[in-house]
Amino acid sequence: MNSTELTQPAGHMELVPAIALLLHPLLASGLVVWVWWQYTWRKHSKELKGDEREQHRARHERNGERLLVATGLVIVVAFVGRMVNGWYTQGSVWADIWPQSLHGYMGPVGFALLVALSRFGREAKTLRENGESYALAKTKHGRAADLVIYLVFLHAFMGFIYTFDIFLA
């Protein structure tokens, strides 16, 4: 054996990769709920007034930043899961790391859109805090949110189908 080959660990040859691969969809399911809850701010913002609205908007802004970080971590978990699967099934952490489905390729693309959504939200906040007109930035943020919410559910559906493809193949 040369020094670049990894040996497969003994025992649990199927359980460990299954757990590693299932961590991503489990965590992502929580993200889908969180994204939806965050998205509902648009409706609730119209119903709230005064200090109560300000408090909810501040919470929306904090949660948006946290959601961006959490999404990045869930994507990292997906790649680590693929690495663990490659190690256990093919003896190399690199053997299975690249996405092999539309779902896999769309994850990083969706994250880039989420980064843009967050950037629009930060821009609106900065303009608002500086007393400048923020209507355009707010509109961009809202429209980006509309796009992201549709793509999140499409991505989740594709992931659900892909999970069956992996475990039933």
MDTraj code that builds the backbone (N, CA, C; nanometers):
import mdtraj as md
import numpy as np

residues = "MET ASN SER THR GLU LEU THR GLN PRO ALA GLY HIS MET GLU LEU VAL PRO ALA ILE ALA LEU LEU LEU HIS PRO LEU LEU ALA SER GLY LEU VAL VAL TRP VAL TRP TRP GLN TYR THR TRP ARG LYS HIS SER LYS GLU LEU LYS GLY ASP GLU ARG GLU GLN HIS ARG ALA ARG HIS GLU ARG ASN GLY GLU ARG LEU LEU VAL ALA THR GLY LEU VAL ILE VAL VAL ALA PHE VAL GLY ARG MET VAL ASN GLY TRP TYR THR GLN GLY SER VAL TRP ALA ASP ILE TRP PRO GLN SER LEU HIS GLY TYR MET GLY PRO VAL GLY PHE ALA LEU LEU VAL ALA LEU SER ARG PHE GLY ARG GLU ALA LYS THR LEU ARG GLU ASN GLY GLU SER TYR ALA LEU ALA LYS THR LYS HIS GLY ARG ALA ALA ASP LEU VAL ILE TYR LEU VAL PHE LEU HIS ALA PHE MET GLY PHE ILE TYR THR PHE ASP ILE PHE LEU ALA".split()
xyz = np.array([
    [0.0850, -0.1170, 0.0000],
    [0.0000, 0.0000, 0.0000],
    [0.0894, 0.1231, 0.0000],
    [0.0591, 0.2203, -0.0894],
    [0.1396, 0.3415, -0.0873],
    [0.0843, 0.4399, 0.0149],
    [0.1594, 0.5444, 0.0411],
    [0.1233, 0.6361, 0.1500],
    [0.0017, 0.7227, 0.1191],
    [-0.0434, 0.7302, -0.0057],
    [-0.1587, 0.8143, -0.0380],
    [-0.2908, 0.7402, -0.0235],
    [-0.2876, 0.6088, -0.0065],
    [-0.4107, 0.5321, 0.0086],
    [-0.4535, 0.5315, 0.1542],
    [-0.5823, 0.5356, 0.1749],
    [-0.6384, 0.5239, 0.3093],
    [-0.6992, 0.3856, 0.3230],
    [-0.6850, 0.3290, 0.4395],
    [-0.7490, 0.1998, 0.4619],
    [-0.8866, 0.2251, 0.5206],
    [-0.9769, 0.1363, 0.4858],
    [-1.1106, 0.1506, 0.5399],
    [-1.1116, 0.1014, 0.6841],
    [-1.1763, 0.1749, 0.7725],
    [-1.1840, 0.1320, 0.9120],
    [-1.2666, 0.0040, 0.9250],
    [-1.2360, -0.0702, 1.0263],
    [-1.3074, -0.1957, 1.0488],
    [-1.4428, -0.1685, 1.1144],
    [-1.5415, -0.2486, 1.0812],
    [-1.6732, -0.2415, 1.1443],
    [-1.7596, -0.1263, 1.0957],
    [-1.8895, -0.1419, 1.1061],
    [-1.9879, -0.0391, 1.0717],
    [-1.9654, 0.0194, 0.9329],
    [-1.9364, -0.0649, 0.8378],
    [-1.9060, -0.0173, 0.7035],
    [-2.0266, 0.0501, 0.6380],
    [-2.1465, 0.0153, 0.6767],
    [-2.2632, 0.0774, 0.6156],
    [-2.3286, 0.1799, 0.7069],
    [-2.3210, 0.1618, 0.8371],
    [-2.3871, 0.2507, 0.9317],
    [-2.3219, 0.3888, 0.9345],
    [-2.1915, 0.3947, 0.9407],
    [-2.1222, 0.5227, 0.9507],
    [-2.1461, 0.6100, 0.8276],
    [-2.1286, 0.5581, 0.7046],
    [-2.1580, 0.6441, 0.5890],
    [-2.3049, 0.6867, 0.5836],
    [-2.3956, 0.5983, 0.6248],
    [-2.5376, 0.6338, 0.6237],
    [-2.5640, 0.7495, 0.7201],
    [-2.5080, 0.7422, 0.8386],
    [-2.5251, 0.8505, 0.9362],
    [-2.4627, 0.9796, 0.8834],
    [-2.3427, 0.9685, 0.8280],
    [-2.2743, 1.0870, 0.7741],
    [-2.3555, 1.1524, 0.6635],
    [-2.4161, 1.0714, 0.5781],
    [-2.4945, 1.1266, 0.4683],
    [-2.6303, 1.1798, 0.5145],
    [-2.6864, 1.1227, 0.6202],
    [-2.8175, 1.1662, 0.6680],
    [-2.8124, 1.2918, 0.7555],
    [-2.6950, 1.3258, 0.8074],
    [-2.6857, 1.4470, 0.8884],
    [-2.7263, 1.5709, 0.8092],
    [-2.6840, 1.5779, 0.6846],
    [-2.7176, 1.6943, 0.6024],
    [-2.8686, 1.7109, 0.5847],
    [-2.9424, 1.6092, 0.5390],
    [-3.0865, 1.6320, 0.5220],
    [-3.1593, 1.6586, 0.6536],
    [-3.1119, 1.5999, 0.7622],
    [-3.1765, 1.6275, 0.8913],
    [-3.1572, 1.7731, 0.9318],
    [-3.0343, 1.8211, 0.9238],
    [-3.0081, 1.9613, 0.9573],
    [-3.0763, 2.0552, 0.8579],
    [-3.0754, 2.0184, 0.7315],
    [-3.1362, 2.1016, 0.6278],
    [-3.2876, 2.1121, 0.6477],
    [-3.3500, 2.0092, 0.6999],
    [-3.4940, 2.0155, 0.7270],
    [-3.5239, 2.1256, 0.8280],
    [-3.4400, 2.1365, 0.9284],
    [-3.4549, 2.2463, 1.0236],
    [-3.4345, 2.3813, 0.9574],
    [-3.3388, 2.3882, 0.8663],
    [-3.3148, 2.5136, 0.7927],
    [-3.4353, 2.5534, 0.7095],
    [-3.5011, 2.4578, 0.6468],
    [-3.6186, 2.4885, 0.5651],
    [-3.7259, 2.5547, 0.6515],
    [-3.7482, 2.5004, 0.7691],
    [-3.8464, 2.5595, 0.8608],
    [-3.8016, 2.7009, 0.9009],
    [-3.6742, 2.7167, 0.9321],
    [-3.6206, 2.8457, 0.9729],
    [-3.6321, 2.9479, 0.8592],
    [-3.5997, 2.9063, 0.7376],
    [-3.6104, 2.9959, 0.6215],
    [-3.7554, 3.0398, 0.6047],
    [-3.8495, 2.9475, 0.6163],
    [-3.9903, 2.9829, 0.6023],
    [-4.0318, 3.0815, 0.7112],
    [-3.9913, 3.0548, 0.8347],
    [-4.0240, 3.1442, 0.9459],
    [-3.9659, 3.2833, 0.9196],
    [-3.8433, 3.2898, 0.8704],
    [-3.7784, 3.4164, 0.8388],
    [-3.8540, 3.4879, 0.7264],
    [-3.8990, 3.4126, 0.6291],
    [-3.9702, 3.4688, 0.5145],
    [-4.1047, 3.5301, 0.5558],
    [-4.1680, 3.4748, 0.6577],
    [-4.2990, 3.5254, 0.7007],
    [-4.2899, 3.6658, 0.7595],
    [-4.1697, 3.7161, 0.7826],
    [-4.1521, 3.8529, 0.8319],
    [-4.2236, 3.9526, 0.7416],
    [-4.2215, 3.9299, 0.6115],
    [-4.2839, 4.0237, 0.5184],
    [-4.4313, 4.0441, 0.5517],
    [-4.5011, 3.9367, 0.5811],
    [-4.6432, 3.9478, 0.6147],
    [-4.6606, 4.0123, 0.7520],
    [-4.5829, 3.9657, 0.8481],
    [-4.5977, 4.0173, 0.9846],
    [-4.5566, 4.1634, 0.9952],
    [-4.4616, 4.2059, 0.9139],
    [-4.4134, 4.3431, 0.9230],
    [-4.5239, 4.4438, 0.8922],
    [-4.6198, 4.4029, 0.8111],
    [-4.7300, 4.4920, 0.7753],
    [-4.8334, 4.5035, 0.8869],
    [-4.8337, 4.4061, 0.9763],
    [-4.9310, 4.4044, 1.0848],
    [-4.8806, 4.4745, 1.2098],
    [-4.7484, 4.4893, 1.2234],
    [-4.6892, 4.5446, 1.3454],
    [-4.6676, 4.6948, 1.3324],
    [-4.6690, 4.7632, 1.4452],
    [-4.6483, 4.9080, 1.4481],
    [-4.5542, 4.9453, 1.5629],
    [-4.4866, 5.0577, 1.5476],
    [-4.4079, 5.1179, 1.6550],
    [-4.2932, 5.0328, 1.7050],
    [-4.2781, 5.0355, 1.8386],
    [-4.1669, 4.9643, 1.9027],
    [-4.1729, 4.8137, 1.8793],
    [-4.2931, 4.7610, 1.8770],
    [-4.3071, 4.6172, 1.8540],
    [-4.2517, 4.5801, 1.7155],
    [-4.2788, 4.6621, 1.6153],
    [-4.2271, 4.6388, 1.4802],
    [-4.0749, 4.6496, 1.4788],
    [-4.0219, 4.7488, 1.5479],
    [-3.8766, 4.7673, 1.5541],
    [-3.8083, 4.6466, 1.6175],
    [-3.8670, 4.5937, 1.7233],
    [-3.8106, 4.4762, 1.7907],
    [-3.8125, 4.3543, 1.6990],
    [-3.9235, 4.3359, 1.6302],
    [-3.9342, 4.2215, 1.5388],
    [-3.8397, 4.2363, 1.4195],
    [-3.8246, 4.3599, 1.3697],
    [-3.7323, 4.3810, 1.2583],
    [-3.5889, 4.3535, 1.3023],
    [-3.5515, 4.3965, 1.4224],
    [-3.4164, 4.3707, 1.4742],
    [-3.3937, 4.2196, 1.4870],
    [-3.4954, 4.1487, 1.5325],
    [-3.4841, 4.0026, 1.5434],
    [-3.4718, 3.9400, 1.4050],
    [-3.5480, 3.9893, 1.3085],
    [-3.5402, 3.9407, 1.1702],
    [-3.3981, 3.9610, 1.1155],
    [-3.3395, 4.0761, 1.1412],
    [-3.2047, 4.1056, 1.0915],
    [-3.1002, 4.0152, 1.1568],
    [-3.1088, 3.9971, 1.2888],
    [-3.0152, 3.9068, 1.3588],
    [-3.0300, 3.7635, 1.3089],
    [-3.1540, 3.7187, 1.2963],
    [-3.1777, 3.5813, 1.2510],
    [-3.1334, 3.5611, 1.1070],
    [-3.1438, 3.6646, 1.0247],
    [-3.0960, 3.6538, 0.8869],
    [-2.9466, 3.6264, 0.8831],
    [-2.8710, 3.6964, 0.9660],
    [-2.7259, 3.6725, 0.9725],
    [-2.6953, 3.5328, 1.0251],
    [-2.7676, 3.4923, 1.1272],
    [-2.7479, 3.3576, 1.1840],
    [-2.7855, 3.2490, 1.0834],
    [-2.8924, 3.2736, 1.0102],
    [-2.9378, 3.1776, 0.9097],
    [-2.8337, 3.1597, 0.8001],
    [-2.7697, 3.2670, 0.7601],
    [-2.6649, 3.2587, 0.6584],
    [-2.5500, 3.1709, 0.7072],
    [-2.5067, 3.1918, 0.8305],
    [-2.3979, 3.1112, 0.8876],
    [-2.4416, 2.9652, 0.9007],
    [-2.5615, 2.9430, 0.9518],
    [-2.6122, 2.8063, 0.9690],
    [-2.6209, 2.7336, 0.8352],
    [-2.6628, 2.8046, 0.7317],
    [-2.6712, 2.7433, 0.5989],
    [-2.5332, 2.7023, 0.5497],
    [-2.4351, 2.7889, 0.5701],
    [-2.2974, 2.7543, 0.5335],
    [-2.2506, 2.6302, 0.6065],
    [-2.2833, 2.6198, 0.7345],
    [-2.2431, 2.5022, 0.8127],
    [-2.3131, 2.3751, 0.7625],
    [-2.4390, 2.3856, 0.7258],
    [-2.5112, 2.2683, 0.6746],
    [-2.4505, 2.2229, 0.5415],
    [-2.4050, 2.3166, 0.4606],
    [-2.3379, 2.2807, 0.3354],
    [-2.2045, 2.2124, 0.3649],
    [-2.1320, 2.2617, 0.4631],
    [-2.0063, 2.1973, 0.5025],
    [-2.0345, 2.0547, 0.5501],
    [-2.1408, 2.0363, 0.6277],
    [-2.1793, 1.9024, 0.6735],
    [-2.2064, 1.8112, 0.5538],
    [-2.2692, 1.8641, 0.4493],
    [-2.2948, 1.7829, 0.3295],
    [-2.1638, 1.7367, 0.2666],
    [-2.0678, 1.8275, 0.2531],
    [-1.9393, 1.7898, 0.1936],
    [-1.8631, 1.6923, 0.2831],
    [-1.8669, 1.7136, 0.4132],
    [-1.7987, 1.6214, 0.5050],
    [-1.8653, 1.4840, 0.4987],
    [-1.9967, 1.4816, 0.4907],
    [-2.0682, 1.3541, 0.4765],
    [-2.0255, 1.2799, 0.3511],
    [-2.0102, 1.3536, 0.2425],
    [-1.9641, 1.2908, 0.1175],
    [-1.8206, 1.2396, 0.1330],
    [-1.7382, 1.3142, 0.2061],
    [-1.5995, 1.2709, 0.2293],
    [-1.5965, 1.1420, 0.3114],
    [-1.6771, 1.1377, 0.4169],
    [-1.6839, 1.0174, 0.5005],
    [-1.7341, 0.9001, 0.4171],
    [-1.8361, 0.9224, 0.3370],
    [-1.8880, 0.8163, 0.2520],
    [-1.7806, 0.7667, 0.1546],
    [-1.7080, 0.8586, 0.0933],
    [-1.6004, 0.8188, 0.0013],
    [-1.4929, 0.7382, 0.0707],
    [-1.4594, 0.7768, 0.1926],
    [-1.3572, 0.7070, 0.2689],
    [-1.4011, 0.5639, 0.3001],
    [-1.5269, 0.5500, 0.3451],
    [-1.5752, 0.4177, 0.3829],
    [-1.6040, 0.3287, 0.2628],
    [-1.6499, 0.3861, 0.1543],
    [-1.6914, 0.3022, 0.0420],
    [-1.5837, 0.2846, -0.0634],
    [-1.4934, 0.3838, -0.0772],
    [-1.3945, 0.3763, -0.1840],
    [-1.2514, 0.3967, -0.1346],
    [-1.2345, 0.4189, -0.0045],
    [-1.1006, 0.4305, 0.0509],
    [-1.0336, 0.5655, 0.0312],
    [-1.1088, 0.6660, -0.0134],
    [-1.0515, 0.7986, -0.0334],
    [-1.1553, 0.9052, 0.0016],
    [-1.1144, 1.0040, 0.0801],
    [-1.2073, 1.1116, 0.1146],
    [-1.2434, 1.1949, -0.0073],
    [-1.1637, 1.1888, -0.1106],
    [-1.1878, 1.2698, -0.2309],
    [-1.2728, 1.1972, -0.3349],
    [-1.2945, 1.0674, -0.3186],
    [-1.3626, 0.9866, -0.4204],
    [-1.5082, 1.0282, -0.4418],
    [-1.5724, 1.0802, -0.3392],
    [-1.7165, 1.1047, -0.3461],
    [-1.7517, 1.2495, -0.3140],
    [-1.6530, 1.3381, -0.3143],
    [-1.6782, 1.4747, -0.2653],
    [-1.7562, 1.5619, -0.3635],
    [-1.7392, 1.5423, -0.4918],
    [-1.8059, 1.6295, -0.5891],
    [-1.9518, 1.5929, -0.6028],
    [-2.0370, 1.6923, -0.6158],
    [-2.1807, 1.6642, -0.6318],
    [-2.2053, 1.5741, -0.7521],
    [-2.3053, 1.4879, -0.7365],
    [-2.3376, 1.3934, -0.8427],
    [-2.4827, 1.4056, -0.8875],
    [-2.5450, 1.5177, -0.8523],
    [-2.6845, 1.5390, -0.8897],
    [-2.7098, 1.6889, -0.9015],
    [-2.8230, 1.7228, -0.9598],
    [-2.8621, 1.8629, -0.9681],
    [-2.8758, 1.9217, -0.8276],
    [-2.9276, 1.8427, -0.7362],
    [-2.9395, 1.8871, -0.5970],
    [-2.8032, 1.9295, -0.5425],
    [-2.7036, 1.8482, -0.5645],
    [-2.5699, 1.8780, -0.5134],
    [-2.5092, 2.0029, -0.5733],
    [-2.5292, 2.0224, -0.7015],
    [-2.4752, 2.1423, -0.7662],
    [-2.5509, 2.2684, -0.7255],
    [-2.6794, 2.2548, -0.6991],
    [-2.7599, 2.3717, -0.6656],
    [-2.7378, 2.4223, -0.5233],
    [-2.6827, 2.3398, -0.4349],
    [-2.6573, 2.3835, -0.2977],
    [-2.5674, 2.5064, -0.2919],
    [-2.4475, 2.4991, -0.3490],
    [-2.3609, 2.6176, -0.3488],
    [-2.4195, 2.7360, -0.4264],
    [-2.4940, 2.7085, -0.5334],
    [-2.5585, 2.8160, -0.6091],
    [-2.6635, 2.8844, -0.5214],
    [-2.7428, 2.8042, -0.4530],
    [-2.8429, 2.8589, -0.3613],
    [-2.7795, 2.9384, -0.2488],
    [-2.6655, 2.8912, -0.2010],
    [-2.5963, 2.9654, -0.0950],
    [-2.5503, 3.1010, -0.1472],
    [-2.5018, 3.1056, -0.2706],
    [-2.4615, 3.2335, -0.3298],
    [-2.5815, 3.3286, -0.3381],
    [-2.6979, 3.2760, -0.3738],
    [-2.8187, 3.3594, -0.3769],
    [-2.8567, 3.4069, -0.2372],
    [-2.8385, 3.3216, -0.1377],
    [-2.8665, 3.3608, -0.0004],
    [-2.7703, 3.4702, 0.0463],
    [-2.6451, 3.4619, 0.0029],
    [-2.5480, 3.5672, 0.0343],
    [-2.5946, 3.6992, -0.0277],
    [-2.6406, 3.6944, -0.1525],
    [-2.6903, 3.8158, -0.2183],
    [-2.8132, 3.8699, -0.1450],
    [-2.9035, 3.7821, -0.1060],
    [-3.0212, 3.8217, -0.0296],
    [-2.9800, 3.8936, 0.0981],
    [-2.8840, 3.8386, 0.1681],
    [-2.8352, 3.8997, 0.2920],
    [-2.7702, 4.0348, 0.2653],
    [-2.6971, 4.0431, 0.1576],
    [-2.6325, 4.1690, 0.1218],
    [-2.7370, 4.2781, 0.0959],
    [-2.8442, 4.2434, 0.0247],
    [-2.9520, 4.3394, 0.0011],
    [-3.0168, 4.3822, 0.1331],
    [-3.0339, 4.2870, 0.2234],
    [-3.0914, 4.3191, 0.3539],
    [-3.0011, 4.4116, 0.4336],
    [-2.8706, 4.3841, 0.4329],
    [-2.7759, 4.4723, 0.5028],
    [-2.7744, 4.6117, 0.4420],
    [-2.7821, 4.6166, 0.3090],
    [-2.7843, 4.7467, 0.2399],
    [-2.9072, 4.8273, 0.2823],
    [-3.0239, 4.7619, 0.2870],
    [-3.1461, 4.8300, 0.3295],
    [-3.1328, 4.8802, 0.4729],
    [-3.0761, 4.7984, 0.5590],
    [-3.0583, 4.8374, 0.6988],
    [-2.9658, 4.9585, 0.7101],
    [-2.8541, 4.9558, 0.6401],
    [-2.7579, 5.0664, 0.6449],
    [-2.8214, 5.1960, 0.5953],
    [-2.8905, 5.1882, 0.4824],
    [-2.9562, 5.3073, 0.4286],
    [-3.0614, 5.3605, 0.5262],
    [-3.1404, 5.2703, 0.5839],
    [-3.2438, 5.3100, 0.6805],
    [-3.1807, 5.3786, 0.8010],
    [-3.0732, 5.3189, 0.8535],
    [-3.0069, 5.3765, 0.9714],
    [-2.9415, 5.5109, 0.9416],
    [-2.9017, 5.5332, 0.8158],
    [-2.8401, 5.6607, 0.7771],
    [-2.9437, 5.7643, 0.7351],
    [-3.0707, 5.7297, 0.7461],
    [-3.1768, 5.8238, 0.7108],
    [-3.1952, 5.8429, 0.5617],
    [-3.1399, 5.7518, 0.4823],
    [-3.1507, 5.7611, 0.3371],
    [-3.2672, 5.6746, 0.2891],
    [-3.3076, 5.6964, 0.1648],
    [-3.4140, 5.6158, 0.1063],
    [-3.3635, 5.4724, 0.0870],
    [-3.4381, 5.3787, 0.1390],
    [-3.3982, 5.2383, 0.1281],
    [-3.5038, 5.1540, 0.0565],
    [-3.5965, 5.2181, -0.0093],
    [-3.7064, 5.1475, -0.0756],
    [-3.6554, 5.0498, -0.1819],
    [-3.5589, 5.0931, -0.2637],
    [-3.5077, 5.0052, -0.3691],
    [-3.4356, 4.8836, -0.3094],
    [-3.3521, 4.9070, -0.2094],
    [-3.2802, 4.7955, -0.1450],
    [-3.3782, 4.6996, -0.0781],
    [-3.4817, 4.7552, -0.0166],
    [-3.5837, 4.6725, 0.0482],
    [-3.6584, 4.5888, -0.0561],
    [-3.6889, 4.6488, -0.1710],
    [-3.7557, 4.5755, -0.2794],
    [-3.6662, 4.4642, -0.3327],
    [-3.5379, 4.4928, -0.3529],
    [-3.4438, 4.3899, -0.3999],
    [-3.4373, 4.2755, -0.2996],
    [-3.4300, 4.3109, -0.1717],
    [-3.4242, 4.2097, -0.0664],
    [-3.5506, 4.1229, -0.0691],
    [-3.6660, 4.1855, -0.0831],
    [-3.7920, 4.1114, -0.0868],
    [-3.8037, 4.0212, -0.2079],
    [-3.7633, 4.0715, -0.3228],
    [-3.7708, 3.9885, -0.4442],
    [-3.6701, 3.8746, -0.4398],
    [-3.5524, 3.9024, -0.3860],
    [-3.4539, 3.7950, -0.3692],
    [-3.5080, 3.6898, -0.2730],
    [-3.5770, 3.7346, -0.1681],
    [-3.6376, 3.6405, -0.0727],
    [-3.7422, 3.5538, -0.1418],
    [-3.8221, 3.6148, -0.2303],
    [-3.9214, 3.5368, -0.3057],
    [-3.8534, 3.4271, -0.3868],
    [-3.7464, 3.4635, -0.4567],
    [-3.6729, 3.3658, -0.5379],
    [-3.6122, 3.2570, -0.4497],
    [-3.5492, 3.2972, -0.3422],
    [-3.4830, 3.2007, -0.2535],
    [-3.5839, 3.1044, -0.1926],
    [-3.6995, 3.1530, -0.1516],
    [-3.7963, 3.0639, -0.0873],
    [-3.8444, 2.9566, -0.1850],
    [-3.8662, 2.9936, -0.3104],
    [-3.9058, 2.8933, -0.4100],
    [-3.7936, 2.7930, -0.4322],
    [-3.6723, 2.8431, -0.4445],
    [-3.5589, 2.7549, -0.4685],
    [-3.5288, 2.6649, -0.3489],
    [-3.5520, 2.7145, -0.2278],
    [-3.5308, 2.6328, -0.1081],
    [-3.6228, 2.5114, -0.1110],
    [-3.7487, 2.5333, -0.1424],
    [-3.8414, 2.4199, -0.1448],
    [-3.8134, 2.3260, -0.2623],
    [-3.7747, 2.3803, -0.3761],
    [-3.7354, 2.2957, -0.4891],
    [-3.6109, 2.2141, -0.4536],
    [-3.5134, 2.2797, -0.3935],
    [-3.3899, 2.2128, -0.3529],
    [-3.4193, 2.1036, -0.2498],
    [-3.5055, 2.1337, -0.1541],
    [-3.5413, 2.0340, -0.0522],
    [-3.6117, 1.9143, -0.1159],
    [-3.7001, 1.9403, -0.2111],
    [-3.7682, 1.8305, -0.2790],
    [-3.6682, 1.7440, -0.3562],
    [-3.5772, 1.8094, -0.4292],
    [-3.4753, 1.7332, -0.5024],
    [-3.3878, 1.6534, -0.4056],
    [-3.3573, 1.7105, -0.2898],
    [-3.2786, 1.6396, -0.1893],
    [-3.3526, 1.5192, -0.1344],
    [-3.4818, 1.5344, -0.1149],
    [-3.5650, 1.4230, -0.0685],
    [-3.5593, 1.3082, -0.1685],
    [-3.5750, 1.3400, -0.2965],
    [-3.5670, 1.2377, -0.4020],
    [-3.4261, 1.1791, -0.4078],
    [-3.3245, 1.2630, -0.3986],
    [-3.1868, 1.2178, -0.4047],
    [-3.1524, 1.1252, -0.2882],
    [-3.2086, 1.1521, -0.1720],
    [-3.1855, 1.0655, -0.0550],
    [-3.2340, 0.9243, -0.0845],
    [-3.3502, 0.9121, -0.1462],
    [-3.3980, 0.7799, -0.1841],
    [-3.3070, 0.7159, -0.2872],
    [-3.2587, 0.7940, -0.3798],
    [-3.1694, 0.7430, -0.4844],
    [-3.0427, 0.6847, -0.4209],
    [-2.9899, 0.7514, -0.3198],
    [-2.8669, 0.7036, -0.2541],
    [-2.8919, 0.5766, -0.1756],
    [-2.9973, 0.5764, -0.0948],
    [-3.0174, 0.4664, -0.0014],
    [-3.0921, 0.3477, -0.0601],
    [-3.1560, 0.3652, -0.1722],
    [-3.2271, 0.2523, -0.2336],
    [-3.1523, 0.1949, -0.3529],
    [-3.0417, 0.2587, -0.3905],
    [-2.9648, 0.2105, -0.5061],
    [-2.8864, 0.0865, -0.4716],
])
top = md.Topology()
chain = top.add_chain()
for i, resn in enumerate(residues, 1):
    res = top.add_residue(resn, chain, resSeq=i)
    for name in ("N", "CA", "C"):
        top.add_atom(name, md.element.get_by_symbol(name[0]), res)
traj = md.Trajectory(xyz[None], top)
